[in-house]
Amino acid sequence: MRKLINSTYITLDGVIDNPMWTMPYFDDEAGAFAGSQTDNADALLMGRATYDGMSVAWPAMDESDPNTGAAYFNNVKKYVASTTLTDPTWNNTEVLQGDLIEAVTALKAQDGKDILQYGYGSVTAQLLAAGLVDEVRFWIHPVLEGGDSLSTPLKDVKTSFELIDTKVMKSGVIIASYRPKAA
């Protein structure tokens, strides 16, 4: 069974929106970790808001530059959980039809590598509640942004996690990896 791994950039005050604040911290070390994530994943899962942001940003990047990751993101299989997106324009994108939990359960049952999910909104809340998220990786950045926090879309989700790994980078970013505890 494939694993669903959520990887989310977050500030010290819990902000995840518009992560342009990550740029000064995305060095070779962060790139290597990000590359290991994509090397181990053959699919992306995202909600509509994440799709809207990524589908504009990645196609504009140079795929011939191996340092951008654009070739991976533009060509990997992408699944979008949305009830309003009907005609995705980003290459290799499929909108999940029907019940989200059933659709993701079926994706996880397929042969393949990990399914990688960026962002942490209502889609993640539903998947956590259903026990479908295998691991979360919070990239904690030494930044205070002010704004809506991570907990806003998760106010009704109660989940406990166990720490499975930490990586402290020279830039000050800490990647804390957790597995949801069994209920």
N, CA, C and O atoms as a DFTB+ gen file, in Angstrom:
732 C
 N C O
     1  1       0.844      -1.183       0.000
     2  2       0.000       0.000       0.000
     3  2       0.890       1.247       0.000
     4  3       1.882       1.323       0.725
     5  1       0.515       2.203      -0.817
     6  2       1.271       3.455      -0.899
     7  2       1.060       4.285       0.368
     8  3       0.025       4.201       1.030
     9  1       2.066       5.077       0.676
    10  2       1.953       6.001       1.811
    11  2       1.552       7.390       1.313
    12  3       1.982       7.837       0.250
    13  1       0.724       8.053       2.101
    14  2       0.372       9.449       1.852
    15  2       1.169      10.296       2.834
    16  3       1.003      10.189       4.049
    17  1       2.036      11.140       2.286
    18  2       2.915      11.978       3.109
    19  2       2.588      13.437       2.856
    20  3       2.621      13.906       1.719
    21  1       2.272      14.148       3.929
    22  2       2.006      15.579       3.852
    23  2       3.282      16.315       4.223
    24  3       3.901      16.015       5.244
    25  1       3.677      17.275       3.401
    26  2       4.879      18.072       3.636
    27  2       4.467      19.542       3.588
    28  3       4.052      20.045       2.544
    29  1       4.586      20.224       4.725
    30  2       4.057      21.577       4.832
    31  2       5.084      22.535       5.420
    32  3       5.684      22.265       6.460
    33  1       5.275      23.655       4.735
    34  2       6.110      24.739       5.264
    35  2       5.273      25.534       6.256
    36  3       4.105      25.830       6.002
    37  1       5.880      25.877       7.386
    38  2       5.151      26.575       8.442
    39  2       6.085      27.542       9.160
    40  3       7.278      27.272       9.301
    41  1       5.542      28.669       9.611
    42  2       6.319      29.636      10.387
    43  2       6.208      29.300      11.874
    44  3       5.432      28.430      12.269
    45  1       6.980      29.988      12.677
    46  2       6.911      29.779      14.124
    47  2       5.540      30.115      14.701
    48  3       5.140      29.561      15.725
    49  1       4.813      31.034      14.036
    50  2       3.481      31.378      14.521
    51  2       2.379      30.620      13.777
    52  3       1.209      30.999      13.844
    53  1       2.750      29.553      13.072
    54  2       1.764      28.653      12.501
    55  2       1.196      29.039      11.156
    56  3       0.203      28.451      10.727
    57  1       1.794      30.017      10.465
    58  2       1.290      30.444       9.167
    59  2       1.804      29.497       8.080
    60  3       2.976      29.122       8.067
    61  1       0.902      29.122       7.173
    62  2       1.291      28.265       6.056
    63  2       0.979      28.912       4.707
    64  3       1.455      28.444       3.673
    65  1       0.191      29.974       4.711
    66  2      -0.233      30.615       3.466
    67  2       0.919      31.317       2.764
    68  3       1.844      31.822       3.402
    69  1       0.844      31.339       1.432
    70  2       1.772      32.083       0.585
    71  2       3.218      31.979       1.082
    72  3       3.787      32.962       1.554
    73  1       3.804      30.791       0.973
    74  2       5.109      30.558       1.605
    75  2       6.309      31.175       0.887
    76  3       7.353      30.534       0.768
    77  1       6.171      32.394       0.416
    78  2       7.324      33.085      -0.168
    79  2       8.404      33.326       0.884
    80  3       9.574      33.506       0.546
    81  1       8.012      33.329       2.158
    82  2       8.969      33.518       3.250
    83  2       9.945      32.346       3.367
    84  3      10.903      32.435       4.135
    85  1       9.735      31.257       2.634
    86  2      10.664      30.120       2.677
    87  2      11.906      30.349       1.824
    88  3      12.940      29.719       2.047
    89  1      11.807      31.240       0.855
    90  2      12.869      31.383      -0.141
    91  2      14.260      31.614       0.446
    92  3      15.211      30.988      -0.022
    93  1      14.428      32.480       1.446
    94  2      15.789      32.659       1.972
    95  2      16.354      31.408       2.652
    96  3      17.558      31.328       2.895
    97  1      15.500      30.438       2.958
    98  2      15.918      29.236       3.678
    99  2      16.039      28.022       2.762
   100  3      16.460      26.952       3.204
   101  1      15.672      28.179       1.482
   102  2      15.721      27.035       0.582
   103  2      17.111      26.951      -0.047
   104  3      17.341      27.425      -1.160
   105  1      18.015      26.345       0.687
   106  2      19.404      26.203       0.255
   107  2      19.646      24.785      -0.269
   108  3      18.695      24.034      -0.486
   109  1      20.906      24.421      -0.470
   110  2      21.237      23.085      -0.985
   111  2      20.740      21.982      -0.062
   112  3      20.282      20.939      -0.528
   113  1      20.829      22.206       1.230
   114  2      20.399      21.195       2.197
   115  2      18.885      20.967       2.117
   116  3      18.422      19.826       2.119
   117  1      18.127      22.051       2.047
   118  2      16.669      21.939       1.908
   119  2      16.320      21.321       0.557
   120  3      15.399      20.509       0.462
   121  1      17.050      21.701      -0.478
   122  2      16.817      21.137      -1.799
   123  2      17.054      19.639      -1.835
   124  3      16.325      18.906      -2.505
   125  1      18.064      19.185      -1.122
   126  2      18.349      17.749      -1.077
   127  2      17.224      16.987      -0.383
   128  3      16.829      15.911      -0.830
   129  1      16.713      17.544       0.704
   130  2      15.605      16.883       1.406
   131  2      14.352      16.885       0.538
   132  3      13.665      15.870       0.423
   133  1      14.066      18.021      -0.067
   134  2      12.901      18.115      -0.951
   135  2      13.045      17.139      -2.117
   136  3      12.072      16.501      -2.520
   137  1      14.252      17.024      -2.654
   138  2      14.499      16.089      -3.744
   139  2      14.293      14.642      -3.328
   140  3      13.797      13.834      -4.114
   141  1      14.670      14.308      -2.094
   142  2      14.453      12.932      -1.633
   143  2      12.958      12.640      -1.513
   144  3      12.521      11.515      -1.759
   145  1      12.175      13.653      -1.136
   146  2      10.724      13.463      -1.068
   147  2      10.150      13.180      -2.456
   148  3       9.372      12.242      -2.636
   149  1      10.539      13.992      -3.425
   150  2       9.987      13.799      -4.767
   151  2      10.535      12.531      -5.419
   152  3       9.833      11.899      -6.208
   153  1      11.772      12.149      -5.107
   154  2      12.321      10.899      -5.640
   155  2      11.487       9.700      -5.189
   156  3      11.363       8.712      -5.914
   157  1      10.921       9.796      -3.999
   158  2      10.158       8.690      -3.424
   159  2       8.661       8.776      -3.697
   160  3       7.900       7.945      -3.201
   161  1       8.224       9.762      -4.473
   162  2       6.791       9.948      -4.743
   163  2       6.536       9.991      -6.241
   164  3       7.258      10.649      -6.990
   165  1       5.501       9.282      -6.663
   166  2       5.137       9.316      -8.080
   167  2       3.768       9.957      -8.304
   168  3       3.185       9.838      -9.381
   169  1       3.263      10.636      -7.272
   170  2       1.976      11.325      -7.404
   171  2       1.890      12.441      -6.377
   172  3       2.476      12.365      -5.297
   173  1       1.142      13.486      -6.741
   174  2       0.839      14.583      -5.825
   175  2      -0.665      14.610      -5.598
   176  3      -1.449      14.352      -6.511
   177  1      -1.055      14.924      -4.370
   178  2      -2.461      15.110      -4.021
   179  2      -2.587      16.511      -3.455
   180  3      -1.794      16.917      -2.605
   181  1      -3.582      17.249      -3.923
   182  2      -3.743      18.614      -3.420
   183  2      -5.205      19.025      -3.440
   184  3      -6.032      18.454      -4.150
   185  1      -5.488      20.035      -2.637
   186  2      -6.792      20.667      -2.679
   187  2      -6.793      21.760      -3.732
   188  3      -5.785      22.015      -4.391
   189  1      -7.929      22.391      -3.875
   190  2      -8.092      23.400      -4.929
   191  2      -7.169      24.597      -4.730
   192  3      -6.567      25.072      -5.692
   193  1      -7.047      25.088      -3.511
   194  2      -6.217      26.277      -3.277
   195  2      -4.750      25.983      -3.604
   196  3      -4.080      26.805      -4.228
   197  1      -4.255      24.830      -3.192
   198  2      -2.871      24.469      -3.500
   199  2      -2.698      24.298      -5.003
   200  3      -1.705      24.753      -5.571
   201  1      -3.659      23.646      -5.648
   202  2      -3.606      23.478      -7.104
   203  2      -3.546      24.843      -7.796
   204  3      -2.732      25.055      -8.694
   205  1      -4.408      25.756      -7.373
   206  2      -4.443      27.076      -8.020
   207  2      -3.093      27.781      -7.940
   208  3      -2.672      28.422      -8.903
   209  1      -2.418      27.669      -6.813
   210  2      -1.110      28.310      -6.672
   211  2      -0.016      27.603      -7.439
   212  3       0.774      28.239      -8.137
   213  1       0.034      26.284      -7.312
   214  2       1.104      25.515      -7.954
   215  2       0.957      25.469      -9.469
   216  3       1.954      25.475     -10.190
   217  1      -0.285      25.423      -9.956
   218  2      -0.493      25.300     -11.403
   219  2      -0.137      26.569     -12.159
   220  3      -0.015      26.546     -13.383
   221  1       0.029      27.660     -11.456
   222  2       0.492      28.907     -12.063
   223  2       2.014      29.005     -11.951
   224  3       2.693      29.403     -12.897
   225  1       2.539      28.635     -10.779
   226  2       3.969      28.815     -10.517
   227  2       4.854      27.829     -11.283
   228  3       5.804      28.248     -11.945
   229  1       4.563      26.531     -11.207
   230  2       5.478      25.546     -11.760
   231  2       5.599      25.578     -13.280
   232  3       6.718      25.480     -13.783
   233  1       4.514      25.710     -14.039
   234  2       4.683      25.739     -15.493
   235  2       5.513      26.924     -15.991
   236  3       6.039      26.883     -17.103
   237  1       5.635      27.962     -15.190
   238  2       6.420      29.133     -15.582
   239  2       7.914      28.936     -15.343
   240  3       8.720      29.770     -15.756
   241  1       8.290      27.848     -14.685
   242  2       9.696      27.601     -14.368
   243  2      10.376      26.780     -15.454
   244  3       9.732      26.033     -16.191
   245  1      11.683      26.936     -15.532
   246  2      12.497      26.277     -16.549
   247  2      12.705      24.802     -16.203
   248  3      13.399      24.480     -15.239
   249  1      12.106      23.913     -16.984
   250  2      12.241      22.477     -16.739
   251  2      13.642      21.954     -17.048
   252  3      14.023      20.894     -16.552
   253  1      14.408      22.674     -17.852
   254  2      15.751      22.201     -18.185
   255  2      16.746      22.438     -17.053
   256  3      17.844      21.882     -17.074
   257  1      16.380      23.251     -16.070
   258  2      17.245      23.496     -14.910
   259  2      16.904      22.477     -13.827
   260  3      15.838      22.565     -13.217
   261  1      17.787      21.512     -13.578
   262  2      17.482      20.460     -12.601
   263  2      17.336      20.985     -11.172
   264  3      16.794      20.289     -10.313
   265  1      17.810      22.191     -10.911
   266  2      17.726      22.752      -9.563
   267  2      16.349      23.295      -9.212
   268  3      16.072      23.548      -8.040
   269  1      15.481      23.481     -10.202
   270  2      14.166      24.047      -9.906
   271  2      13.143      23.004      -9.487
   272  3      12.215      23.324      -8.745
   273  1      13.287      21.780      -9.937
   274  2      12.281      20.759      -9.676
   275  2      11.090      20.857     -10.611
   276  3      10.145      20.075     -10.497
   277  1      11.124      21.802     -11.528
   278  2       9.984      22.038     -12.414
   279  2       9.645      20.827     -13.269
   280  3       8.469      20.553     -13.509
   281  1      10.642      20.105     -13.726
   282  2      10.367      18.935     -14.562
   283  2       9.536      17.912     -13.790
   284  3       8.599      17.329     -14.334
   285  1       9.879      17.699     -12.532
   286  2       9.105      16.760     -11.709
   287  2       7.672      17.257     -11.537
   288  3       6.720      16.544     -11.855
   289  1       7.522      18.476     -11.035
   290  2       6.182      18.978     -10.703
   291  2       5.287      19.115     -11.930
   292  3       4.078      18.900     -11.836
   293  1       5.852      19.466     -13.059
   294  2       5.033      19.626     -14.252
   295  2       4.636      18.303     -14.890
   296  3       3.670      18.254     -15.652
   297  1       5.364      17.229     -14.595
   298  2       5.098      15.962     -15.268
   299  2       4.567      14.846     -14.379
   300  3       4.018      13.869     -14.887
   301  1       4.718      14.968     -13.071
   302  2       4.225      13.936     -12.168
   303  2       2.690      13.877     -12.226
   304  3       2.042      14.873     -12.546
   305  1       2.122      12.726     -11.922
   306  2       0.664      12.588     -11.862
   307  2       0.147      13.418     -10.688
   308  3       0.656      13.322      -9.571
   309  1      -0.871      14.230     -10.960
   310  2      -1.434      15.108      -9.944
   311  2      -2.916      14.794      -9.779
   312  3      -3.642      14.624     -10.759
   313  1      -3.354      14.721      -8.516
   314  2      -4.755      14.507      -8.188
   315  2      -5.232      15.710      -7.394
   316  3      -4.577      16.130      -6.440
   317  1      -6.377      16.266      -7.788
   318  2      -6.914      17.442      -7.108
   319  2      -8.269      17.091      -6.516
   320  3      -9.155      16.587      -7.206
   321  1      -8.414      17.365      -5.233
   322  2      -9.696      17.206      -4.556
   323  2     -10.432      18.536      -4.686
   324  3     -10.084      19.517      -4.029
   325  1     -11.446      18.557      -5.534
   326  2     -12.201      19.787      -5.758
   327  2     -13.582      19.445      -6.301
   328  3     -13.744      18.533      -7.112
   329  1     -14.566      20.193      -5.837
   330  2     -15.920      20.036      -6.377
   331  2     -16.214      21.103      -7.426
   332  3     -17.270      21.084      -8.059
   333  1     -15.274      22.036      -7.608
   334  2     -15.515      23.136      -8.549
   335  2     -14.587      23.138      -9.753
   336  3     -14.923      23.728     -10.780
   337  1     -13.433      22.497      -9.657
   338  2     -12.499      22.442     -10.783
   339  2     -12.988      21.383     -11.770
   340  3     -13.134      20.213     -11.418
   341  1     -13.237      21.803     -12.997
   342  2     -13.757      20.858     -13.989
   343  2     -12.802      20.635     -15.152
   344  3     -12.838      19.578     -15.780
   345  1     -11.967      21.589     -15.444
   346  2     -11.089      21.480     -16.599
   347  2      -9.668      21.914     -16.219
   348  3      -9.253      23.023     -16.554
   349  1      -8.924      21.052     -15.526
   350  2      -7.578      21.449     -15.102
   351  2      -6.667      21.648     -16.311
   352  3      -6.697      20.865     -17.260
   353  1      -5.869      22.693     -16.264
   354  2      -4.986      23.013     -17.377
   355  2      -3.551      22.543     -17.154
   356  3      -2.769      22.482     -18.102
   357  1      -3.200      22.216     -15.928
   358  2      -1.835      21.782     -15.619
   359  2      -1.653      20.341     -16.085
   360  3      -2.482      19.476     -15.801
   361  1      -0.576      20.099     -16.791
   362  2      -0.255      18.796     -17.355
   363  2      -0.432      17.665     -16.342
   364  3      -0.036      17.783     -15.182
   365  1      -1.040      16.556     -16.806
   366  2      -1.128      15.304     -16.048
   367  2      -1.928      15.448     -14.746
   368  3      -1.581      14.845     -13.731
   369  1      -2.997      16.249     -14.782
   370  2      -3.828      16.488     -13.601
   371  2      -5.183      15.823     -13.765
   372  3      -5.822      15.913     -14.814
   373  1      -5.602      15.154     -12.701
   374  2      -6.921      14.520     -12.654
   375  2      -7.678      15.051     -11.434
   376  3      -7.137      15.098     -10.329
   377  1      -8.922      15.444     -11.644
   378  2      -9.768      15.873     -10.535
   379  2     -10.430      14.630      -9.962
   380  3     -11.050      13.852     -10.688
   381  1     -10.293      14.450      -8.642
   382  2     -10.914      13.297      -7.993
   383  2     -12.426      13.451      -8.026
   384  3     -12.963      14.508      -7.697
   385  1     -13.096      12.396      -8.424
   386  2     -14.555      12.401      -8.523
   387  2     -15.154      11.673      -7.327
   388  3     -14.561      10.731      -6.802
   389  1     -16.322      12.113      -6.906
   390  2     -17.036      11.415      -5.843
   391  2     -16.474      11.701      -4.468
   392  3     -15.923      12.771      -4.209
   393  1     -16.624      10.732      -3.599
   394  2     -16.233      10.859      -2.200
   395  2     -14.705      10.904      -2.058
   396  3     -14.006      10.026      -2.563
   397  1     -14.197      11.928      -1.372
   398  2     -12.753      12.105      -1.203
   399  2     -12.117      10.907      -0.509
   400  3     -11.079      10.418      -0.954
   401  1     -12.712      10.437       0.554
   402  2     -12.123       9.339       1.334
   403  2     -12.043       8.071       0.479
   404  3     -11.024       7.380       0.494
   405  1     -13.094       7.764      -0.254
   406  2     -13.079       6.592      -1.129
   407  2     -12.027       6.743      -2.229
   408  3     -11.312       5.792      -2.544
   409  1     -11.937       7.935      -2.806
   410  2     -10.980       8.164      -3.898
   411  2      -9.541       8.019      -3.411
   412  3      -8.726       7.388      -4.084
   413  1      -9.219       8.591      -2.257
   414  2      -7.851       8.511      -1.736
   415  2      -7.538       7.100      -1.251
   416  3      -6.410       6.633      -1.405
   417  1      -8.511       6.422      -0.672
   418  2      -8.308       5.024      -0.280
   419  2      -7.942       4.190      -1.506
   420  3      -7.040       3.354      -1.442
   421  1      -8.636       4.412      -2.616
   422  2      -8.338       3.692      -3.856
   423  2      -6.946       4.047      -4.387
   424  3      -6.225       3.165      -4.855
   425  1      -6.558       5.327      -4.322
   426  2      -5.222       5.733      -4.769
   427  2      -4.133       5.052      -3.944
   428  3      -3.134       4.579      -4.486
   429  1      -4.335       5.007      -2.651
   430  2      -3.337       4.389      -1.775
   431  2      -3.217       2.891      -2.020
   432  3      -2.157       2.309      -1.790
   433  1      -4.287       2.264      -2.481
   434  2      -4.279       0.825      -2.731
   435  2      -3.583       0.458      -4.044
   436  3      -3.245      -0.705      -4.261
   437  1      -3.371       1.437      -4.911
   438  2      -2.704       1.178      -6.186
   439  2      -1.214       0.903      -5.961
   440  3      -0.637       1.310      -4.952
   441  1      -0.612       0.210      -6.916
   442  2       0.834       0.035      -6.897
   443  2       1.486       1.385      -7.169
   444  3       0.948       2.203      -7.916
   445  1       2.626       1.610      -6.570
   446  2       3.362       2.834      -6.833
   447  2       4.152       3.289      -5.628
   448  3       4.215       2.622      -4.596
   449  1       4.749       4.443      -5.800
   450  2       5.537       5.062      -4.743
   451  2       4.621       5.882      -3.839
   452  3       3.397       5.784      -3.925
   453  1       5.230       6.695      -2.970
   454  2       4.468       7.561      -2.076
   455  2       3.608       8.536      -2.864
   456  3       3.877       8.844      -4.026
   457  1       2.567       9.010      -2.194
   458  2       1.755      10.116      -2.693
   459  2       2.113      11.301      -1.808
   460  3       1.982      11.228      -0.586
   461  1       2.558      12.377      -2.412
   462  2       3.022      13.549      -1.677
   463  2       1.949      14.624      -1.702
   464  3       1.354      14.901      -2.744
   465  1       1.712      15.222      -0.554
   466  2       0.716      16.285      -0.447
   467  2       1.377      17.507       0.184
   468  3       2.022      17.418       1.229
   469  1       1.201      18.649      -0.480
   470  2       1.687      19.913       0.067
   471  2       0.487      20.720       0.533
   472  3      -0.606      20.602      -0.021
   473  1       0.696      21.537       1.548
   474  2      -0.400      22.333       2.084
   475  2      -1.130      21.571       3.172
   476  3      -1.008      20.351       3.282
   477  1      -1.881      22.292       3.963
   478  2      -2.499      21.678       5.141
   479  2      -3.821      22.352       5.413
   480  3      -3.943      23.147       6.346
   481  1      -4.812      22.037       4.601
   482  2      -6.118      22.661       4.743
   483  2      -7.218      21.647       4.965
   484  3      -7.020      20.632       5.633
   485  1      -8.375      21.928       4.402
   486  2      -9.547      21.093       4.654
   487  2      -9.392      19.681       4.089
   488  3      -9.924      18.735       4.669
   489  1      -8.686      19.517       2.986
   490  2      -8.464      18.172       2.445
   491  2      -7.672      17.346       3.457
   492  3      -8.030      16.203       3.742
   493  1      -6.609      17.916       3.995
   494  2      -5.805      17.207       4.989
   495  2      -6.636      16.893       6.223
   496  3      -6.523      15.802       6.782
   497  1      -7.471      17.837       6.656
   498  2      -8.323      17.610       7.831
   499  2      -9.205      16.386       7.621
   500  3      -9.332      15.551       8.517
   501  1      -9.813      16.276       6.446
   502  2     -10.676      15.124       6.157
   503  2      -9.878      13.821       6.107
   504  3     -10.329      12.788       6.602
   505  1      -8.695      13.881       5.507
   506  2      -7.879      12.677       5.388
   507  2      -7.315      12.235       6.735
   508  3      -7.211      11.038       7.003
   509  1      -6.952      13.194       7.579
   510  2      -6.506      12.855       8.932
   511  2      -7.632      12.196       9.722
   512  3      -7.427      11.179      10.386
   513  1      -8.810      12.782       9.644
   514  2      -9.956      12.242      10.379
   515  2     -10.280      10.813       9.925
   516  3     -10.760      10.001      10.716
   517  1     -10.017      10.517       8.660
   518  2     -10.297       9.183       8.119
   519  2      -9.125       8.210       8.312
   520  3      -9.227       7.038       7.952
   521  1      -8.012       8.697       8.880
   522  2      -6.857       7.834       9.113
   523  2      -6.063       7.510       7.860
   524  3      -5.404       6.472       7.796
   525  1      -6.118       8.386       6.862
   526  2      -5.435       8.109       5.595
   527  2      -4.069       8.782       5.454
   528  3      -3.338       8.472       4.514
   529  1      -3.707       9.683       6.348
   530  2      -2.398      10.341       6.287
   531  2      -1.408       9.484       7.068
   532  3      -1.604       9.219       8.254
   533  1      -0.347       9.057       6.397
   534  2       0.645       8.189       7.029
   535  2       1.743       8.958       7.748
   536  3       2.313       8.473       8.726
   537  1       2.040      10.167       7.257
   538  2       3.114      10.948       7.860
   539  2       2.917      12.415       7.515
   540  3       2.481      12.756       6.415
   541  1       3.246      13.286       8.477
   542  2       3.281      14.725       8.213
   543  2       4.701      15.210       8.489
   544  3       5.341      14.798       9.457
   545  1       5.170      16.085       7.626
   546  2       6.496      16.683       7.771
   547  2       6.317      18.189       7.806
   548  3       5.993      18.813       6.796
   549  1       6.529      18.756       8.965
   550  2       6.436      20.210       9.112
   551  2       7.827      20.801       8.969
   552  3       8.737      20.481       9.733
   553  1       7.977      21.673       7.972
   554  2       9.217      22.405       7.770
   555  2       9.070      23.707       8.558
   556  3       8.514      24.679       8.047
   557  1       9.554      23.732       9.776
   558  2       9.367      24.876      10.667
   559  2      10.447      25.915      10.374
   560  3      11.638      25.665      10.558
   561  1      10.004      27.083       9.915
   562  2      10.922      28.158       9.524
   563  2      11.034      29.205      10.635
   564  3      10.035      29.528      11.277
   565  1      12.232      29.735      10.867
   566  2      12.435      30.718      11.930
   567  2      11.930      32.109      11.514
   568  3      12.696      33.068      11.414
   569  1      10.616      32.178      11.278
   570  2       9.986      33.392      10.776
   571  2       8.663      33.580      11.505
   572  3       7.959      32.609      11.782
   573  1       8.325      34.830      11.815
   574  2       6.982      35.177      12.290
   575  2       6.314      35.971      11.181
   576  3       6.835      37.005      10.762
   577  1       5.172      35.505      10.703
   578  2       4.485      36.139       9.577
   579  2       3.244      36.903      10.009
   580  3       2.924      37.933       9.416
   581  1       2.542      36.427      11.021
   582  2       1.257      37.005      11.386
   583  2       0.233      36.653      10.327
   584  3       0.484      36.853       9.138
   585  1      -0.883      36.146      10.722
   586  2      -1.916      35.743       9.768
   587  2      -2.636      34.519      10.259
   588  3      -2.435      34.082      11.392
   589  1      -3.483      33.958       9.404
   590  2      -4.201      32.749       9.784
   591  2      -3.208      31.643      10.063
   592  3      -2.211      31.492       9.356
   593  1      -3.487      30.870      11.099
   594  2      -2.562      29.813      11.479
   595  2      -2.999      28.473      10.913
   596  3      -4.102      28.328      10.386
   597  1      -2.121      27.514      11.033
   598  2      -2.353      26.156      10.579
   599  2      -3.645      25.584      11.137
   600  3      -4.336      24.832      10.450
   601  1      -3.980      25.929      12.365
   602  2      -5.125      25.300      13.021
   603  2      -6.468      25.776      12.481
   604  3      -7.482      25.136      12.758
   605  1      -6.521      26.858      11.731
   606  2      -7.803      27.389      11.251
   607  2      -8.652      26.330      10.550
   608  3      -9.805      26.154      10.942
   609  1      -8.151      25.608       9.529
   610  2      -9.004      24.614       8.880
   611  2      -9.144      23.312       9.667
   612  3      -9.927      22.441       9.290
   613  1      -8.389      23.178      10.756
   614  2      -8.372      21.927      11.501
   615  2      -9.041      22.042      12.859
   616  3      -8.810      21.202      13.728
   617  1      -9.859      23.056      13.060
   618  2     -10.387      23.323      14.396
   619  2     -11.183      22.167      14.989
   620  3     -11.270      22.052      16.212
   621  1     -11.765      21.311      14.159
   622  2     -12.551      20.198      14.664
   623  2     -11.838      18.857      14.570
   624  3     -12.433      17.823      14.875
   625  1     -10.576      18.852      14.156
   626  2      -9.830      17.603      14.004
   627  2      -8.953      17.395      15.229
   628  3      -8.101      18.224      15.547
   629  1      -9.172      16.289      15.902
   630  2      -8.382      15.933      17.081
   631  2      -7.533      14.720      16.726
   632  3      -8.065      13.625      16.543
   633  1      -6.230      14.902      16.628
   634  2      -5.312      13.822      16.277
   635  2      -4.045      13.968      17.098
   636  3      -3.542      15.075      17.293
   637  1      -3.536      12.850      17.575
   638  2      -2.251      12.825      18.267
   639  2      -1.224      12.207      17.332
   640  3      -1.541      11.346      16.511
   641  1       0.006      12.663      17.475
   642  2       1.080      12.197      16.612
   643  2       2.241      11.699      17.449
   644  3       2.408      12.085      18.606
   645  1       3.042      10.831      16.840
   646  2       4.299      10.439      17.467
   647  2       5.431      10.903      16.566
   648  3       5.371      10.761      15.344
   649  1       6.456      11.457      17.185
   650  2       7.620      11.947      16.446
   651  2       8.388      10.757      15.891
   652  3       8.704       9.818      16.620
   653  1       8.689      10.803      14.578
   654  2       9.462       9.708      13.978
   655  2      10.824      10.167      13.463
   656  3      11.706       9.346      13.213
   657  1      10.995      11.503      13.302
   658  2      12.293      11.973      12.836
   659  2      12.363      13.493      12.969
   660  3      11.343      14.180      12.915
   661  1      13.564      13.999      13.141
   662  2      13.798      15.439      13.065
   663  2      15.079      15.661      12.269
   664  3      16.012      14.858      12.300
   665  1      15.085      16.763      11.570
   666  2      16.284      17.183      10.852
   667  2      16.426      18.674      11.089
   668  3      15.533      19.452      10.754
   669  1      17.540      19.067      11.661
   670  2      17.825      20.478      11.896
   671  2      18.825      20.924      10.835
   672  3      19.922      20.377      10.720
   673  1      18.425      21.917      10.072
   674  2      19.278      22.400       8.991
   675  2      20.114      23.594       9.438
   676  3      19.761      24.295      10.386
   677  1      21.203      23.808       8.755
   678  2      22.090      24.931       9.083
   679  2      21.377      26.267       8.989
   680  3      21.753      27.216       9.675
   681  1      20.349      26.358       8.147
   682  2      19.605      27.607       7.964
   683  2      18.704      27.942       9.154
   684  3      18.194      29.058       9.253
   685  1      18.509      26.976      10.055
   686  2      17.600      27.168      11.176
   687  2      16.259      26.497      10.972
   688  3      15.446      26.454      11.896
   689  1      16.006      25.970       9.780
   690  2      14.768      25.236       9.520
   691  2      14.852      23.883      10.223
   692  3      15.881      23.209      10.192
   693  1      13.751      23.508      10.850
   694  2      13.635      22.198      11.487
   695  2      12.538      21.433      10.762
   696  3      11.415      21.921      10.632
   697  1      12.861      20.243      10.293
   698  2      11.841      19.386       9.698
   699  2      11.483      18.347      10.747
   700  3      12.286      17.476      11.082
   701  1      10.269      18.452      11.256
   702  2       9.759      17.521      12.256
   703  2       8.769      16.592      11.565
   704  3       7.750      17.034      11.034
   705  1       9.081      15.304      11.579
   706  2       8.231      14.308      10.916
   707  2       7.468      13.513      11.963
   708  3       8.041      13.015      12.932
   709  1       6.155      13.405      11.746
   710  2       5.274      12.736      12.691
   711  2       4.418      11.701      11.986
   712  3       4.125      11.816      10.796
   713  1       4.022      10.683      12.748
   714  2       3.062       9.697      12.284
   715  2       1.842       9.810      13.188
   716  3       1.979       9.868      14.410
   717  1       0.643       9.841      12.596
   718  2      -0.544       9.860      13.440
   719  2      -0.578       8.613      14.316
   720  3      -0.307       7.508      13.845
   721  1      -0.916       8.798      15.604
   722  2      -1.049       7.663      16.511
   723  2      -2.365       6.961      16.221
   724  3      -3.370       7.591      15.890
   725  1      -2.335       5.660      16.353
   726  2      -3.570       4.889      16.172
   727  2      -4.541       5.285      17.278
   728  3      -4.143       5.517      18.420
   729  1      -5.814       5.358      16.921
   730  2      -6.841       5.754      17.896
   731  2      -6.992       4.700      18.960
   732  3      -7.807       4.853      19.869
